[in-house]
């Protein structure tokens, strides 16, 4: 059982289009009726929670990562930088040192190990983080600049902001990127519990298995929400039963949900089946995840 001031819940999935944003935004709004709740959109390559969450802009912060900049006048072409860069982001071409910022992981190895200080680290803008507020609900959206290759540094910056500024939030909901790659690992790393959203289709089951394997490797506690229940088969439920994975709730396929969602409206207060599912999630969090009274 988890006993903390803030309960960090990551909402993830093995594939896109399963309903992460639907669940993240509606669960946040539902919880914020009674408790201070924070929603963080960590799908920084294509964030869209702001389509559904209204609030007043509080702050907007430019986010930077550190990239080495070659100083030709200080360089002796000793080769230490290329030897120590495990990401191959620095290449020596004759008398020229090329820095590929898209590959750089800002590890500082080249800069710190250069004997002549020829690779000083310089700030490079990678995106922006915007904070909104409305009553009990705070919302943070981080967005990469178009063309930026790496989502992980911006996700880490966003986590740092949350830890510094929102310790009083009862609930922290993290809307994660789809898939099982590095951005998902970064987005879920601080989570107390992960909700994996899936759908009852062959594609949904295939990618759910990948997500389950990832969470087990990360040693994260997790459960499953089946969205659009009723459109496919029972293979996802059978898999969860065989793997002893908790099915937290099933959100029935409902055209009313699709209608409201398509025009950017929340549905927790408009569709009874959605409200019922959110109550089931609350009961699960209260009884199975945390030792505190929620």
C-alpha distance (Angstrom), angle and dihedral (degrees) to the residues before:
residue distance angle dihedral
X1 . . .
X2 3.81 . .
X3 3.78 119.1 .
X4 3.78 113.3 -175.5
X5 3.76 141.2 127.4
X6 3.80 92.4 -113.2
X7 3.79 124.1 34.7
X8 3.83 109.1 -145.0
X9 3.81 111.3 -152.6
X10 3.80 119.5 -176.9
X11 3.80 118.0 -160.7
X12 3.78 111.0 -155.1
X13 3.79 142.2 153.8
X14 3.75 140.4 -167.5
X15 3.81 92.0 -120.6
X16 3.76 140.9 23.3
X17 3.77 123.2 -99.1
X18 3.80 98.4 36.9
X19 3.81 95.6 115.8
X20 3.81 106.7 -90.7
X21 3.78 93.3 139.8
X22 3.80 91.8 44.1
X23 3.79 91.0 54.2
X24 3.81 96.9 38.3
X25 3.79 96.0 52.2
X26 3.80 96.9 40.8
X27 3.80 94.7 43.9
X28 3.81 89.4 50.6
X29 3.80 93.5 49.6
X30 3.80 90.7 44.7
X31 3.82 93.2 51.6
X32 3.81 93.9 42.9
X33 3.81 90.4 64.5
X34 3.81 87.9 79.3
X35 3.82 108.5 10.3
X36 3.80 140.3 41.5
X37 3.79 102.8 -95.2
X38 3.79 132.8 -176.1
X39 3.79 125.0 -156.2
X40 3.81 117.5 -163.4
X41 3.80 120.2 -169.9
X42 3.81 104.3 -150.0
X43 3.78 95.4 168.6
X44 3.79 84.4 101.2
X45 3.80 96.3 169.5
X46 3.80 92.5 60.9
X47 3.84 111.5 4.8
X48 3.80 114.9 -179.1
X49 3.81 107.7 162.1
X50 3.81 87.7 104.7
X51 3.80 88.5 71.4
X52 3.80 88.3 70.1
X53 3.81 105.9 27.6
X54 3.79 119.3 73.7
X55 3.78 123.5 -163.6
X56 3.78 146.3 128.4
X57 3.79 117.0 -81.0
X58 3.80 109.7 -112.0
X59 3.79 103.8 174.6
X60 3.79 140.6 -8.6
X61 3.80 117.3 -157.6
X62 3.79 128.9 -171.8
X63 3.80 111.6 -132.6
X64 3.79 123.0 -145.0
X65 3.77 137.8 -174.1
X66 3.79 125.2 -159.8
X67 3.80 118.5 -108.5
X68 3.84 126.7 179.5
X69 3.78 117.5 -112.6
X70 3.78 117.4 -155.9
X71 3.79 116.9 -123.4
X72 3.82 105.5 -157.9
X73 3.80 93.8 -168.9
X74 3.81 92.5 58.5
X75 3.80 97.4 40.2
X76 3.81 121.8 104.2
X77 3.83 93.8 -178.8
X78 3.79 90.3 -121.2
X79 3.81 92.6 152.8
X80 3.82 97.3 -128.7
X81 3.80 92.7 124.1
X82 3.79 95.8 53.8
X83 3.79 91.2 43.7
X84 3.81 93.9 52.8
X85 3.82 100.2 40.6
X86 3.81 104.2 95.9
X87 3.81 90.9 -176.9
X88 3.84 93.3 59.1
X89 3.78 90.7 -128.8
X90 3.83 92.1 136.1
X91 3.78 120.5 62.7
X92 3.80 129.5 178.3
X93 3.79 113.1 -141.1
X94 3.78 108.6 -178.5
X95 3.80 107.0 -63.1
X96 3.81 93.0 -12.8
X97 3.82 130.6 88.0
X98 3.80 113.2 -151.6
X99 3.82 119.7 -159.5
X100 3.81 115.8 -158.1
X101 3.80 103.2 -157.9
X102 3.80 91.7 -170.8
X103 3.81 89.8 66.5
X104 3.80 97.8 38.8
X105 3.81 116.0 110.7
X106 3.83 94.9 -169.4
X107 3.81 91.9 -118.6
X108 3.84 92.3 145.2
X109 3.83 92.2 -137.8
X110 3.81 94.5 125.5
X111 3.78 93.8 45.1
X112 3.80 96.6 45.0
X113 3.81 95.6 43.7
X114 3.80 97.0 44.5
X115 3.84 104.7 110.5
X116 3.81 93.8 -150.7
X117 3.83 100.9 38.8
X118 3.79 92.3 -115.0
X119 3.81 95.1 145.8
X120 3.82 108.5 55.2
X121 3.80 114.4 177.9
X122 3.80 115.6 -112.9
X123 3.82 130.1 -171.1
X124 3.79 116.3 -102.8
X125 3.80 119.8 -170.9
X126 3.81 112.7 -123.8
X127 3.80 102.9 168.2
X128 3.79 149.6 -48.4
X129 3.79 136.9 -87.2
X130 3.80 119.5 -150.2
X131 3.81 125.7 -168.5
X132 3.80 123.5 -155.6
X133 3.80 130.0 -176.0
X134 3.80 134.9 -161.9
X135 3.82 121.3 166.5
X136 3.84 107.2 -62.7
X137 3.79 92.9 -7.1
X138 3.79 126.1 89.5
X139 3.78 120.6 -178.0
X140 3.80 130.1 -165.5
X141 3.78 123.3 -168.7
X142 3.79 122.6 -173.9
X143 3.79 118.0 -168.7
X144 3.81 129.7 -172.6
X145 3.77 119.6 -134.7
X146 3.80 110.5 -106.2
X147 3.79 108.5 -93.2
X148 3.80 96.7 27.2
X149 3.79 110.0 131.3
X150 3.80 104.3 -156.4
X151 3.79 126.6 63.4
X152 3.80 97.8 175.2
X153 3.85 98.8 76.9
X154 3.80 91.2 53.1
X155 3.80 91.5 46.9
X156 3.81 89.7 52.5
X157 3.81 90.9 49.4
X158 3.80 89.6 51.5
X159 3.80 92.7 50.3
X160 3.80 89.0 51.5
X161 3.80 91.2 52.4
X162 3.81 91.3 50.3
X163 3.81 92.4 50.3
X164 3.79 91.9 49.0
X165 3.79 99.7 44.2
X166 3.81 112.7 23.4
X167 3.79 107.1 49.4
X168 3.81 90.7 127.3
X169 3.81 95.8 60.6
X170 3.79 110.9 112.8
X171 3.79 90.8 -152.9
X172 3.79 129.6 26.8
X173 3.81 114.1 -167.7
X174 3.82 117.3 -165.7
X175 3.80 116.6 -162.2
X176 3.80 101.2 -154.2
X177 3.81 133.0 -156.9
X178 3.81 116.4 -96.8
X179 3.78 123.0 -102.9
X180 3.80 131.8 33.2
X181 3.81 103.8 -84.3
X182 3.81 131.8 114.4
X183 3.85 96.4 -69.0
X184 3.82 90.1 57.6
X185 3.80 91.7 49.0
X186 3.82 89.7 50.6
X187 3.81 93.1 45.5
X188 3.82 94.8 51.2
X189 3.80 99.0 38.2
X190 3.83 95.3 98.5
X191 3.81 96.5 38.0
X192 3.80 122.0 121.2
X193 3.79 90.3 -158.9
X194 3.81 135.1 9.6
X195 3.79 124.6 -146.9
X196 3.81 111.0 -156.0
X197 3.79 111.5 -154.8
X198 3.79 116.4 -154.0
X199 3.79 141.3 159.3
X200 3.83 129.5 -129.5
X201 3.80 96.2 -107.6
X202 3.83 134.0 103.1
X203 3.81 90.4 -104.5
X204 3.79 90.5 48.4
X205 3.80 92.3 51.6
X206 3.80 93.9 45.7
X207 3.78 93.8 52.9
X208 3.81 93.5 39.4
X209 3.81 88.1 60.7
X210 3.80 89.6 54.7
X211 3.80 91.3 48.9
X212 3.82 92.0 48.2
X213 3.81 90.8 50.9
X214 3.81 90.0 50.3
X215 3.81 93.9 50.0
X216 3.79 90.9 48.5
X217 3.79 90.9 51.2
X218 3.80 88.5 51.2
X219 3.83 89.9 46.3
X220 3.80 91.2 -126.5
X221 3.78 124.3 157.2
X222 3.78 109.3 -122.3
X223 3.77 146.0 165.6
X224 3.80 135.4 -169.3
X225 3.80 133.2 -112.3
X226 3.80 114.9 -165.1
X227 3.79 110.0 -148.2
X228 3.81 124.2 -162.8
X229 3.78 89.4 21.1
X230 3.78 112.2 -168.6
X231 3.81 100.1 36.9
X232 3.82 98.5 92.3
X233 3.78 136.9 13.8
X234 3.82 139.5 -62.3
X235 3.81 97.2 -99.9
X236 3.82 93.6 107.5
X237 3.82 91.5 52.3
X238 3.80 91.4 47.2
X239 3.80 90.9 49.8
X240 3.81 92.3 50.1
X241 3.81 91.5 48.4
X242 3.81 92.2 49.6
X243 3.81 91.4 47.4
X244 3.82 92.8 43.8
X245 3.80 91.7 -121.2
X246 3.80 118.0 156.8
X247 3.79 115.2 -116.1
X248 3.79 99.3 -150.6
X249 3.78 97.0 -171.2
X250 3.80 143.3 -28.7
X251 3.81 118.1 -128.8
X252 3.82 107.1 -151.7
X253 3.78 120.2 -130.1
X254 3.79 103.7 -99.7
X255 3.79 127.8 172.3
X256 3.81 90.2 -151.3
X257 3.80 89.4 63.4
X258 3.81 89.9 51.2
X259 3.80 92.4 48.8
X260 3.80 94.6 52.6
X261 3.79 93.2 40.4
X262 3.81 92.5 51.7
X263 3.82 91.2 61.1
X264 3.80 96.1 43.0
X265 3.78 99.0 -99.4
X266 3.79 128.1 141.4
X267 3.79 114.5 -122.0
X268 3.82 105.8 -164.2
X269 3.83 90.3 96.5
X270 3.81 96.5 36.9
X271 3.82 106.5 46.5
X272 3.80 119.2 52.5
X273 3.81 95.2 -154.1
X274 3.80 90.6 56.6
X275 3.79 92.4 48.8
X276 3.81 89.5 49.5
X277 3.81 91.0 52.5
X278 3.80 91.9 49.4
X279 3.79 89.9 51.6
X280 3.80 88.9 52.2
X281 3.80 89.8 52.1
X282 3.81 89.6 50.5
X283 3.80 91.1 50.6
X284 3.80 90.7 49.8
X285 3.81 92.7 49.7
X286 3.79 90.6 47.6
X287 3.80 96.8 47.0
X288 3.80 105.1 30.0
X289 3.79 109.6 24.0
X290 3.80 110.9 36.4
X291 3.77 134.6 35.9
X292 3.79 91.4 -150.7
X293 3.79 124.4 88.4
X294 3.78 107.6 -103.5
